[in-house]
Structures are given as C-alpha cells and as structure tokens.
Amino acid sequence: MDFRLTDEQELLRKSVREFAEREIRPHVMEWDEAQHFPMSLLPRLADLGLTGIQIPEPYGGGGMSTVDYCVCIEELARVDPSIALSIAAHNGLCSAHIFMFGSEAQKQTYLVPLASGQMLGAWGLTEASAGSDAASLRTTATPTGDGWVINGSKAFVTHGSIGGVIVVMAVTDRARGHRGISAFIVARGEPGMKPGRKENKLGMRASDTSEVVFSDCDVGRDRLVGEEGQGFVNTLQVLDAGRVGIAALAVGLAQGAYEAARAYALERRQFGQPIGAFQAIQWKLADMAMRIDAARLLTYRAAHLKDRGQRVTRESAMAKLYASEIAVRAAEDGVQIHGGYGFVKDYPAEKYFRDVKLTTIGEGTSEIQRLVIARQILGR
C-alpha cells in the first residue's frame, strides 16, 4: 500500500495552503467577531476550484477526486475551520445532492452556478424537533395541479440566510414514514421562503447558520430532486459522502491547533528554557501528532474507497467519529499548552477550541456515528 499523495495532490495541498495563508488568515478574527461569511472571498475560492471540487468540469466544477477534496478541506480548516465548514457544506451537501440525484435540467440550472461560485448552496434537513431522528420531519410538501406547496421550517441551515439555493427535505406521504420524504430545490427570494433567525454560535461564527421558513412556498414539479419518496434514502447517501469531508475538516483543525501549540512550545520560556523541553509538554505534542496521523489515515481510507466506487457507510462514520473526537482533544491540549494565553483571543488556540465542538455534532453526532458503525459491524 502506498500512503503518499501524488505529486499533483501535493501541489494541490501547497496551492490551497498558500491561498489560505494569504487570503484567509489575516481576516480570521475579523470575520469571526462579525459573524460574517465574506462573500467577496467566493470568486477567489471559485478561481481555485474550491466551489465545485468534485463536480465534473462540464458542470463548472474541478472534477477532482474525494482524496483531493479532503486535501482542500483540510488545508482550509487548518487556517479557519469556519470557512472550511462553509465550503464543505456547499460542496458536500447541496451541490452533491443535486449532482447525485438531480435531473440534467436541474444540474444545468442550479449545479453550474453553484460549482462555478456564482452562489452558495444550502441544505435543509434538521428541524427544531427532528435532529438525530431525521425521519420525523414536520415540513410538508403538498402536491398541487402543477407543483408542490411547501410548509414548515428548517433549523441550523448552513448558508440559510445567504445561500442562493437550498435543497430541502419534506414529507410528501406521512403514511409511508421515511419512505414518504422527498427532496426539493427552492431558490432564494421565491415567495413563501425566507430566512429566519440567524444563530449566535459558540464557534464557526464566520459560517452563516440560520433557520429557513417555508409558508405556502409554491414550487413547480420540476423542483423535485430524484424520485418522490426517495429523499430520505438519498439523504443518507449524501451524508455518507459528506462525513468524509467533515472528517477532513476535523483533521485540518487538529493540525492547525497542533502547529500553533508546537510553535508556542518552542517560543515560550519558563525556568530558563522553552516549555517544549519539558516532558509534560513533549508528551502532549507527541500524542497530538500521533492521533492526527491516525485520523488522517482513516479519513483518506474512506476517501480512497469512495473514489473506487465502494460504499463507505462504515468507513466514513469511523473517520468522522475518530477525527472529530481527537480534534476536540487536540484543541483542548492546545489551550493547555498555551496556558493563560490559550484563553485569550490574541492566540489562535482559543478559536480552535471554540470551533472544534461542532465537528462532533454536525452531519451526525458522535452518538449517531457509533450507532451507524455498530449496525454495520453487526449486520443490522
């Protein structure tokens, strides 16, 4: 087995890292404090191919592999996890859903502008009363003569107030349970659809998160994505792939926290020597480096298998679970190594610590990942 990236992938890593250092790092705390996604950054992300990473070139994307995708998300998260989260949600949820299950007309109308960075995509599954129990949705889509009328609301929608288009899951036949859920495309500004409350978050604050409300939102029959009643099944397939991206995000965040802690350990002096000379600090850094490597290998394994066309339900859940949980530990150890300076905003350790917790919650909590893994290994 060859665990090395190709020369092209190493060049991709270098390009994204240089972009993140140059275009993102100087503004990290500015965007965080403002709770503002910088829309002016979108064209520059698009120029690098980051708004359509895995979307084929005919649809305006970069046509890259899943491993390439992980490299890109990891490098963005190393500098600013919130920007990485926005790009992961845009690529791995909204765009991916339309690419995987949308019609050719839907791809031309919505996927092309999404992949080319003309707008950001949103994806609506979670509701106030339907989080981990996603099959208990209350949002409905009622058929009319020439379309559907959507009523309900979605919570914690990434790009809910700024996205140009949203893929929303709604109940079309309550009697069929999760087989009665369908997916629909709704464009920004359509009558009956509006952003609700914007969330005031602990971390990932530069990534827009808000409620989206639907009140007699009338859409045409051409807005149904995939087959009627297959929305929830398709959602699980989207999440299988999306979790690989969140795992990569967690790896990148952990890498950033580790690098900041290592640099501080070499710089900070106590008792006449750098604190990196003390065994207590050395062991923390050694454990961080080891866990990050293990998480990266799990993540790239899942990505490699997906690129080979294999089902990755178990592998993506393992990667997402382990990477997110070791990232929490890395961010915590990073604060501890910084001491009091890890608790103030002058150093990056504080922001990594705030951002990281979402990785154990978004796109399936750690508890749900353990449930998915258990069902896979037990054949249930």
C-alpha positions as CSV (number, residue, x, y, z in Angstrom):
1,M,0.0,0.0,0.0
2,D,1.2,3.5,-0.9
3,F,0.1,6.1,1.6
4,R,1.8,9.0,-0.2
5,L,-0.1,11.7,-2.1
6,T,0.7,12.0,-5.8
7,D,2.8,14.9,-7.0
8,E,-0.4,16.6,-8.3
9,Q,-2.1,16.2,-4.9
10,E,1.0,17.7,-3.1
11,L,0.8,20.6,-5.5
12,L,-2.9,21.0,-4.7
13,R,-2.1,21.0,-1.0
14,K,0.6,23.6,-1.4
15,S,-1.7,25.8,-3.6
16,V,-4.6,25.7,-1.1
17,R,-2.3,26.2,1.9
18,E,-0.7,29.3,0.3
19,F,-4.2,30.7,-0.6
20,A,-5.5,30.1,3.0
21,E,-2.4,31.8,4.5
22,R,-2.6,34.7,2.1
23,E,-6.3,35.3,1.7
24,I,-7.9,34.0,4.9
25,R,-5.5,34.0,7.9
26,P,-5.2,37.8,8.1
27,H,-9.0,38.1,8.5
28,V,-9.9,35.1,10.7
29,M,-10.7,37.0,13.8
30,E,-12.3,39.9,11.9
31,W,-14.8,37.5,10.3
32,D,-15.3,35.6,13.5
33,E,-16.1,38.7,15.5
34,A,-18.5,40.0,12.8
35,Q,-20.2,36.5,12.4
36,H,-19.9,37.2,8.7
37,F,-19.2,35.0,5.8
38,P,-17.0,37.0,3.4
39,M,-18.9,36.8,0.1
40,S,-16.1,38.7,-1.5
41,L,-14.0,35.6,-1.0
42,L,-16.3,33.4,-3.0
43,P,-14.9,34.4,-6.5
44,R,-11.3,33.7,-5.3
45,L,-12.4,30.3,-3.9
46,A,-14.0,29.6,-7.2
47,D,-10.8,30.5,-9.1
48,L,-9.0,27.8,-7.2
49,G,-11.8,25.3,-8.0
50,L,-13.0,25.1,-4.4
51,T,-16.7,25.8,-5.1
52,G,-17.1,22.7,-7.2
53,I,-14.3,20.4,-6.1
54,Q,-15.7,17.1,-7.1
55,I,-18.3,18.4,-9.7
56,P,-17.3,17.4,-13.3
57,E,-15.9,20.1,-15.5
58,P,-18.9,20.2,-17.9
59,Y,-21.0,21.5,-14.9
60,G,-18.4,24.1,-14.0
61,G,-16.5,22.1,-11.4
62,G,-13.0,21.0,-10.9
63,G,-13.6,17.2,-11.4
64,M,-11.3,16.3,-8.5
65,S,-11.3,13.1,-6.5
66,T,-12.6,12.5,-3.0
67,V,-9.0,12.4,-1.7
68,D,-8.4,15.8,-3.5
69,Y,-11.5,17.1,-1.7
70,C,-10.1,16.0,1.7
71,V,-6.8,17.8,0.9
72,C,-8.7,21.0,0.1
73,I,-11.0,21.0,3.1
74,E,-8.1,20.0,5.5
75,E,-6.0,22.9,4.3
76,L,-8.8,25.4,4.7
77,A,-9.6,24.1,8.2
78,R,-6.0,24.3,9.3
79,V,-6.3,28.1,8.9
80,D,-10.1,28.8,9.5
81,P,-12.4,26.0,10.3
82,S,-15.5,28.2,9.7
83,I,-14.6,28.9,6.1
84,A,-13.8,25.2,5.6
85,L,-17.3,24.3,7.0
86,S,-19.0,26.6,4.5
87,I,-17.1,25.1,1.6
88,A,-17.7,21.6,2.9
89,A,-21.5,22.2,3.3
90,H,-21.7,23.9,-0.1
91,N,-19.8,21.1,-1.9
92,G,-20.7,18.0,0.1
93,L,-24.4,18.7,0.8
94,C,-26.3,21.0,-1.5
95,S,-24.1,20.6,-4.7
96,A,-23.6,16.9,-4.1
97,H,-27.3,16.2,-3.6
98,I,-28.1,17.9,-6.9
99,F,-25.2,16.2,-8.7
100,M,-26.1,12.7,-7.4
101,F,-29.8,12.8,-7.8
102,G,-30.9,15.8,-9.8
103,S,-32.1,15.8,-13.4
104,E,-30.0,17.2,-16.2
105,A,-32.1,20.3,-16.3
106,Q,-31.6,20.8,-12.6
107,K,-27.9,20.4,-13.0
108,Q,-27.7,23.0,-15.8
109,T,-29.9,25.4,-13.9
110,Y,-28.6,25.1,-10.4
111,L,-25.4,23.0,-10.2
112,V,-23.5,25.0,-12.8
113,P,-23.8,28.3,-10.9
114,L,-23.1,26.5,-7.6
115,A,-19.9,24.8,-8.9
116,S,-18.7,28.0,-10.6
117,G,-19.0,30.0,-7.4
118,Q,-21.8,32.3,-8.6
119,M,-23.7,31.5,-5.4
120,L,-23.6,29.4,-2.2
121,G,-25.7,26.3,-1.6
122,A,-27.7,25.4,1.4
123,W,-29.2,22.1,2.5
124,G,-32.2,21.7,4.8
125,L,-32.8,18.5,6.8
126,T,-32.7,19.3,10.5
127,E,-35.7,20.8,12.3
128,A,-36.3,22.0,15.8
129,S,-38.0,18.7,16.7
130,A,-36.1,16.5,14.2
131,G,-32.3,16.3,14.7
132,S,-30.8,12.8,15.0
133,D,-34.3,11.5,14.4
134,A,-34.3,12.9,10.9
135,A,-37.2,10.7,9.7
136,S,-39.7,12.6,12.0
137,L,-39.7,15.7,9.8
138,R,-42.7,18.0,10.1
139,T,-42.1,20.1,7.0
140,T,-44.5,19.1,4.3
141,A,-44.8,19.3,0.5
142,T,-48.4,19.0,-0.7
143,P,-49.0,18.3,-4.4
144,T,-50.9,20.8,-6.5
145,G,-52.0,20.7,-10.1
146,D,-48.6,21.8,-11.4
147,G,-46.3,21.6,-8.5
148,W,-45.9,21.5,-4.7
149,V,-46.6,23.7,-1.8
150,I,-44.0,23.5,1.0
151,N,-44.8,24.5,4.6
152,G,-42.5,24.2,7.7
153,S,-39.1,25.3,8.8
154,K,-35.5,24.1,8.9
155,A,-33.0,24.7,11.7
156,F,-29.2,25.1,11.7
157,V,-29.0,25.6,8.0
158,T,-25.5,26.5,6.8
159,H,-26.0,29.5,4.4
160,G,-29.6,29.7,5.4
161,S,-29.7,33.5,5.1
162,I,-27.2,33.9,2.3
163,G,-27.5,30.8,0.1
164,G,-28.7,31.2,-3.5
165,V,-30.5,27.9,-3.5
166,I,-31.5,25.2,-0.9
167,V,-32.2,21.5,-1.2
168,V,-34.9,20.9,1.4
169,M,-36.4,17.6,2.6
170,A,-40.1,17.5,3.2
171,V,-42.8,14.9,3.9
172,T,-44.9,14.0,0.8
173,D,-46.7,11.0,2.2
174,R,-46.8,10.8,6.0
175,A,-48.2,7.2,6.0
176,R,-45.1,5.8,4.4
177,G,-42.7,7.0,7.1
178,H,-39.2,7.7,5.9
179,R,-40.2,6.4,2.5
180,G,-42.6,9.3,2.3
181,I,-39.9,12.0,2.4
182,S,-38.8,13.8,-0.8
183,A,-36.2,16.5,-1.7
184,F,-36.9,19.8,-3.4
185,I,-34.9,22.7,-4.8
186,V,-36.0,26.2,-3.7
187,A,-34.3,29.3,-5.0
188,R,-33.5,32.3,-2.8
189,G,-36.2,35.0,-3.0
190,E,-39.1,32.8,-4.0
191,P,-42.4,33.7,-2.5
192,G,-43.1,31.8,0.7
193,M,-39.4,31.1,1.5
194,K,-37.5,33.4,3.8
195,P,-34.5,33.1,6.3
196,G,-35.5,33.0,9.9
197,R,-33.4,33.7,13.0
198,K,-29.6,33.7,12.5
199,E,-27.9,31.7,15.2
200,N,-25.4,33.3,17.6
201,K,-22.9,30.5,17.8
202,L,-20.1,29.5,20.1
203,G,-17.7,28.8,17.2
204,M,-17.6,28.5,13.4
205,R,-19.0,32.0,13.5
206,A,-17.9,33.1,10.1
207,S,-20.0,30.3,8.6
208,D,-23.6,31.5,8.3
209,T,-26.2,29.4,10.2
210,S,-29.8,30.3,10.3
211,E,-33.4,29.0,10.3
212,V,-35.2,28.8,7.0
213,V,-39.0,29.2,7.0
214,F,-41.5,28.0,4.3
215,S,-45.0,29.4,4.3
216,D,-47.1,28.2,1.3
217,C,-44.0,28.2,-0.8
218,D,-45.2,27.2,-4.2
219,V,-42.7,25.4,-6.4
220,G,-43.0,23.6,-9.8
221,R,-43.0,19.9,-10.3
222,D,-39.6,20.3,-11.9
223,R,-38.2,21.1,-8.4
224,L,-38.5,17.5,-7.1
225,V,-35.0,16.1,-6.8
226,G,-34.8,12.4,-7.6
227,E,-37.8,10.2,-7.2
228,E,-40.8,11.1,-4.9
229,G,-40.4,9.2,-1.6
230,Q,-36.7,8.7,-2.0
231,G,-35.5,11.9,-0.4
232,F,-34.5,10.3,2.9
233,V,-32.8,7.4,1.3
234,N,-30.8,9.8,-0.9
235,T,-30.1,11.9,2.2
236,L,-28.3,9.0,3.9
237,Q,-26.2,8.5,0.7
238,V,-25.3,12.2,0.7
239,L,-24.3,12.1,4.4
240,D,-22.1,9.0,3.8
241,A,-20.0,11.1,1.5
242,G,-20.4,14.3,3.4
243,R,-19.0,12.8,6.6
244,V,-15.7,12.2,4.8
245,G,-15.5,16.0,4.3
246,I,-16.3,16.7,8.0
247,A,-13.6,14.2,9.0
248,A,-11.1,16.1,6.8
249,L,-12.2,19.3,8.4
250,A,-11.6,17.9,11.8
251,V,-8.1,16.7,10.8
252,G,-7.3,20.1,9.4
253,L,-8.5,21.9,12.6
254,A,-6.5,19.5,14.7
255,Q,-3.4,20.1,12.5
256,G,-3.8,23.8,13.0
257,A,-4.2,23.5,16.7
258,Y,-1.1,21.3,16.9
259,E,1.0,23.6,14.8
260,A,0.1,26.6,17.0
261,A,0.8,24.6,20.2
262,R,4.2,23.4,18.8
263,A,5.2,26.9,17.8
264,Y,4.3,28.2,21.2
265,A,6.1,25.4,23.0
266,L,9.3,26.4,21.1
267,E,8.9,30.1,21.8
268,R,7.6,30.3,25.4
269,R,10.3,30.1,28.0
270,Q,9.9,29.1,31.7
271,F,12.6,28.2,34.2
272,G,15.3,29.3,31.7
273,Q,14.3,27.0,28.8
274,P,11.5,26.6,26.2
275,I,8.5,24.8,27.6
276,G,8.9,22.3,24.8
277,A,11.9,21.0,26.7
278,F,9.6,19.7,29.5
279,Q,8.4,16.1,29.2
280,A,4.8,17.0,30.1
281,I,4.6,19.3,27.0
282,Q,6.5,16.9,24.8
283,W,4.1,14.0,25.6
284,K,1.1,16.2,24.8
285,L,2.6,17.2,21.4
286,A,3.6,13.5,20.7
287,D,0.0,12.3,21.4
288,M,-1.5,15.1,19.2
289,A,0.8,14.3,16.3
290,M,0.0,10.5,16.6
291,R,-3.7,11.0,16.8
292,I,-3.8,13.4,13.9
293,D,-1.9,10.9,11.7
294,A,-4.3,8.1,12.6
295,A,-7.3,10.3,11.9
296,R,-5.9,11.4,8.6
297,L,-5.3,7.8,7.6
298,L,-8.9,6.8,8.5
299,T,-10.2,9.8,6.5
300,Y,-8.1,9.1,3.4
301,R,-9.0,5.4,3.5
302,A,-12.7,6.3,3.3
303,A,-12.0,8.8,0.6
304,H,-9.9,6.3,-1.4
305,L,-12.7,3.6,-1.1
306,K,-15.3,6.2,-2.3
307,D,-13.2,7.0,-5.3
308,R,-13.1,3.3,-6.1
309,G,-16.9,3.3,-6.1
310,Q,-17.3,1.4,-2.9
311,R,-20.0,2.0,-0.2
312,V,-18.3,3.8,2.7
313,T,-21.1,4.0,5.3
314,R,-18.9,2.3,8.0
315,E,-15.6,3.9,6.9
316,S,-17.0,7.4,6.7
317,A,-18.6,7.1,10.1
318,M,-15.4,5.8,11.7
319,A,-13.4,8.6,10.1
320,K,-15.8,11.3,11.1
321,L,-16.2,9.9,14.7
322,Y,-12.5,9.5,15.4
323,A,-11.3,12.6,13.6
324,S,-13.8,14.9,15.4
325,E,-13.1,13.4,18.8
326,I,-9.3,13.6,18.5
327,A,-9.7,17.2,17.2
328,V,-11.5,18.1,20.4
329,R,-8.6,16.7,22.4
330,A,-6.0,18.4,20.2
331,A,-7.8,21.8,20.6
332,E,-8.1,21.3,24.4
333,D,-4.4,20.3,24.7
334,G,-3.5,23.3,22.5
335,V,-5.2,25.6,25.0
336,Q,-3.5,23.9,27.9
337,I,0.0,24.2,26.4
338,H,-0.7,27.9,25.8
339,G,-1.7,28.3,29.5
340,G,-3.4,31.6,30.2
341,Y,-2.7,32.8,26.6
342,G,-4.8,29.9,25.3
343,F,-7.8,31.6,26.9
344,V,-7.5,34.9,25.1
345,K,-8.2,35.9,21.5
346,D,-4.7,37.1,20.8
347,Y,-3.6,33.5,20.1
348,P,-5.3,31.0,17.7
349,A,-5.7,28.3,20.4
350,E,-8.9,29.9,21.7
351,K,-10.7,29.9,18.4
352,Y,-9.8,26.3,17.5
353,F,-11.2,25.4,20.9
354,R,-14.5,27.1,20.2
355,D,-14.8,25.9,16.6
356,V,-14.0,22.2,17.2
357,K,-17.0,21.1,19.1
358,L,-19.3,21.4,16.1
359,T,-17.4,18.6,14.4
360,T,-18.8,16.1,16.9
361,I,-22.3,17.4,16.3
362,G,-22.8,18.4,12.6
363,E,-23.7,15.8,9.9
364,G,-24.5,13.3,12.6
365,T,-23.4,13.4,16.3
366,S,-20.8,11.1,17.7
367,E,-23.5,9.0,19.2
368,I,-25.1,8.6,15.8
369,Q,-21.8,7.6,14.3
370,R,-21.4,4.9,16.9
371,L,-24.9,3.7,16.1
372,V,-24.1,3.6,12.4
373,I,-20.8,1.7,13.0
374,A,-22.5,-0.8,15.3
375,R,-25.2,-1.6,12.8
376,Q,-22.6,-2.1,10.1
377,I,-20.4,-4.5,12.1
378,L,-23.4,-6.4,13.5
379,G,-25.2,-6.6,10.1
380,R,-28.3,-4.9,11.4
